C-alpha cells in the first residue's frame, strides 16, 4: 500500500554503488532506485550524519545509471 505523496520502491531497480562521503571520506554502499528516473535527492552519511546531495541521472532508453554525483549541501550540482 502506498500513501499519498509516497512512491513504490521497485526492488529489481535498486542498484548498489560504493561511494565516499564528501565530508569525512567514509566509504559506504548506496542503494539507488533507478525506477525513479533522473533526480536530485539527499542522503545522510552513515558515519558523520552530514547531508549528502546526490544527482542521479538515468538513461531514458535503457533505464541504466548514466551518472551519480555526490556533493556537500552547500555545493551546486
Long-range contacts (C-beta under 8 A, 24 or more apart in sequence): 7-36, 8-35, 9-33, 9-35, 10-35, 13-63, 15-65, 17-65, 17-68, 19-68, 19-70, 20-70, 21-45, 21-47, 21-48, 21-50, 21-52, 21-70, 22-52, 22-70, 22-71, 22-72, 22-75, 23-48, 23-50, 23-52, 23-72, 24-48, 24-50, 30-54, 30-68, 32-56, 32-65, 32-68, 34-58, 34-63, 34-64, 34-65, 35-63, 40-77, 42-73, 53-77
